[in-house]
Amino acid sequence: MSSTSETPVLDLLGAMTLESIEVSSLDPSELMLVRIAALVAVDAPAVSYATNLEAIASVGIDAERVRGVLAAVAPIVGTARVASATGKIAEALGVALEEVS
């Protein structure tokens, strides 16, 4: 597979996200909320949140719903994972804002 993109791995991850939306039986908003929960559960790096930010925003998920997911998974994954996720989401948002500027 040849690519002229400067970010071929991120492009691939974006394509995989779009494909998962198309094949899932969940509606796009539900799917993205589940993805947030999964990212928290695996203690994903900030870049994983960043690769999902556009899709999260495009389905109308706001900060309040993200906070709701974090609160819902906290008893399962633990407060340390939720605190870690909160920092990584903030980091991902900072990176996304820098890219827009």
Helices and strands as residue ranges (DSSP letters): H 8-23, H 28-41, H 46-58, H 63-77, H 79-100
